[in-house]
């Protein structure tokens, strides 16, 4: 089981979409919100993804495809 922490930034047009919920259901990953600041027009979330490293990578690519900014907090996936 791998753990990977990322910070995702939401642009105004994505702020109301359930993007974290979606990746938790599209991929075999557990999403754990560690910190967040979400406002009416913008927001960010520090998110821990837990699961198989391949599923985590797919989930991250899906986040990017959905239009949110993704930055790693920890550089490497922890096994």
Backbone bond lengths (Angstrom), bond angles and torsions (degrees), N, CA, C in turn:
res aa  C-N    CA-C-N  psi(-1)  N-CA   C-N-CA  omega(-1)  CA-C   N-CA-C  phi
1 X - - - 1.440 - - 1.529 108.06 -
2 X 1.311 117.49 127.89 1.461 123.00 -179.85 1.524 110.59 -104.51
3 X 1.324 114.96 153.36 1.466 122.44 175.52 1.523 106.91 -125.92
4 X 1.324 117.29 135.49 1.459 121.25 178.98 1.513 108.27 -144.05
5 X 1.319 117.29 129.44 1.463 121.50 179.79 1.517 110.28 -104.95
6 X 1.321 114.40 134.60 1.455 121.36 178.50 1.522 109.69 -134.07
7 X 1.298 114.68 160.55 1.470 121.41 172.21 1.520 105.87 -115.82
8 X 1.323 116.24 124.24 1.452 119.93 178.78 1.528 109.13 -113.08
9 X 1.324 114.73 138.96 1.456 121.51 178.88 1.519 109.69 -113.44
10 X 1.318 115.54 132.74 1.459 121.31 -177.65 1.518 110.87 -102.44
11 X 1.324 118.36 124.46 1.460 119.79 170.87 1.534 109.41 -74.55
12 X 1.298 116.46 165.44 1.466 121.53 -174.73 1.524 113.23 -54.80
13 X 1.324 118.11 -39.77 1.466 120.32 -176.69 1.528 113.62 -74.75
14 X 1.326 118.21 -8.23 1.469 122.00 -179.67 1.522 113.22 -110.97
15 X 1.319 117.89 -3.67 1.459 121.45 -169.91 1.532 113.16 -62.65
16 X 1.321 118.53 -29.25 1.467 120.34 -177.46 1.530 113.55 -95.83
17 X 1.323 117.70 -2.49 1.467 120.47 -179.49 1.534 111.13 -80.70
18 X 1.324 118.40 142.06 1.474 121.66 -179.74 1.536 111.88 -82.94
19 X 1.305 116.54 60.12 1.466 121.86 -172.44 1.528 112.50 -65.72
20 X 1.310 118.25 -40.54 1.472 120.69 179.45 1.522 109.64 -65.56
21 X 1.300 117.22 -43.16 1.462 121.75 175.90 1.531 110.37 -58.01
22 X 1.326 116.42 -44.95 1.467 120.70 -177.29 1.524 112.28 -60.55
23 X 1.332 117.92 -46.42 1.469 117.88 -178.34 1.519 111.76 -68.98
24 X 1.334 116.95 -28.51 1.457 120.24 176.22 1.515 112.31 -66.61
25 X 1.326 116.93 -24.40 1.457 121.07 179.25 1.527 112.80 -99.51
26 X 1.321 117.94 -26.73 1.466 121.11 179.50 1.525 112.22 -77.82
27 X 1.328 116.88 -29.06 1.461 121.62 -174.94 1.519 109.65 -127.74
28 X 1.311 116.26 159.83 1.461 120.99 179.66 1.527 109.20 -85.29
29 X 1.330 114.92 67.70 1.461 121.77 177.55 1.528 108.93 -132.11
30 X 1.315 114.38 148.59 1.458 121.09 171.78 1.522 106.13 -97.47
31 X 1.327 116.84 131.47 1.453 121.27 178.25 1.521 108.68 -104.18
32 X 1.314 116.33 129.44 1.452 122.15 -178.79 1.528 108.27 -129.22
33 X 1.332 117.21 110.11 1.464 121.40 179.49 1.523 108.26 -76.16
34 X 1.334 116.01 122.03 1.466 121.66 -178.22 1.525 111.93 -97.23
35 X 1.339 117.15 -38.90 1.463 123.55 176.99 1.517 106.92 -151.11
36 X 1.332 116.01 154.90 1.458 118.45 178.18 1.518 110.71 -161.15
37 X 1.310 114.69 151.56 1.460 122.78 171.23 1.527 105.61 -143.37
38 X 1.318 115.81 98.29 1.462 120.94 -176.78 1.519 107.52 -117.79
39 X 1.308 114.88 125.72 1.465 121.31 -179.09 1.517 109.41 -120.12
40 X 1.302 115.94 -174.04 1.463 120.67 -175.93 1.530 112.98 -62.61
41 X 1.332 117.69 -37.27 1.465 119.89 -174.10 1.523 114.87 -116.34
42 X 1.300 118.06 -9.77 1.458 120.26 -179.14 1.525 109.37 -157.15
43 X 1.318 115.84 166.44 1.456 118.74 178.06 1.509 112.60 -177.48
44 X 1.309 114.91 164.77 1.457 122.24 174.33 1.525 108.58 -141.42
45 X 1.334 114.70 155.05 1.459 121.47 179.10 1.522 108.26 -140.55
46 X 1.333 116.64 132.47 1.458 120.79 168.53 1.516 105.94 -91.66
47 X 1.315 115.13 118.69 1.451 122.14 -169.67 1.517 110.24 -123.33
48 X 1.327 116.76 132.98 1.456 122.04 173.44 1.525 107.14 -101.14
49 X 1.319 115.79 129.12 1.459 121.94 176.62 1.523 107.70 -108.60
50 X 1.327 116.15 129.66 1.460 121.57 -177.99 1.521 108.28 -123.53
51 X 1.331 116.68 129.96 1.454 121.17 179.35 1.513 110.70 158.51
52 X 1.312 115.61 -165.96 1.459 122.42 176.09 1.530 108.77 -65.02
53 X 1.320 117.69 140.24 1.469 120.66 -176.62 1.527 112.52 -58.93
54 X 1.313 117.89 -34.82 1.465 120.76 177.17 1.520 112.06 -65.86
55 X 1.313 116.98 -40.28 1.469 121.01 177.97 1.528 110.90 -68.00
56 X 1.336 116.43 -37.65 1.463 120.09 177.11 1.520 110.40 -62.01
57 X 1.319 116.68 -44.87 1.472 120.49 179.18 1.521 111.27 -61.79
58 X 1.333 117.70 -41.58 1.464 121.18 177.02 1.518 111.34 -63.00
59 X 1.329 116.87 -40.97 1.461 120.97 179.49 1.530 110.87 -63.87
60 X 1.322 117.23 -40.90 1.468 121.00 178.77 1.520 110.64 -64.73
61 X 1.319 117.03 -43.37 1.467 120.02 177.55 1.526 110.93 -62.65
62 X 1.310 117.12 -37.66 1.461 121.43 177.95 1.524 110.73 -64.56
63 X 1.334 117.26 -41.00 1.461 120.46 176.84 1.524 110.70 -58.53
64 X 1.318 116.13 -46.21 1.473 120.37 178.82 1.523 111.13 -62.18
65 X 1.326 116.32 -41.29 1.466 120.70 179.47 1.530 111.42 -65.46
66 X 1.323 116.71 -27.75 1.468 121.05 179.25 1.529 111.90 -80.00
67 X 1.330 117.04 -5.36 1.458 120.53 174.22 1.510 116.31 96.87
68 X 1.336 118.03 15.62 1.462 119.34 176.04 1.525 109.67 -102.79
69 X 1.316 115.50 151.53 1.465 121.11 178.67 1.523 108.47 -82.42
70 X 1.324 116.93 132.86 1.463 122.04 -177.92 1.526 108.96 -122.63
71 X 1.338 115.93 125.41 1.463 121.78 176.21 1.521 108.57 -128.88
72 X 1.320 118.29 133.39 1.471 119.25 177.09 1.520 111.00 -71.20
73 X 1.317 116.57 141.61 1.464 121.41 172.58 1.515 108.49 -92.60
74 X 1.326 115.81 -42.44 1.458 122.37 174.29 1.511 106.27 -107.66
75 X 1.280 117.34 133.48 1.452 121.77 -172.37 1.528 114.21 -69.43
76 X 1.309 117.35 -31.25 1.470 120.20 -175.38 1.517 110.59 -121.49
77 X 1.310 115.37 150.14 1.451 120.46 173.13 1.532 107.94 -70.62
78 X 1.320 115.73 133.17 1.468 121.34 -179.29 1.514 108.81 -95.89
79 X 1.301 117.76 120.89 1.467 122.70 179.64 1.498 109.20 -84.99
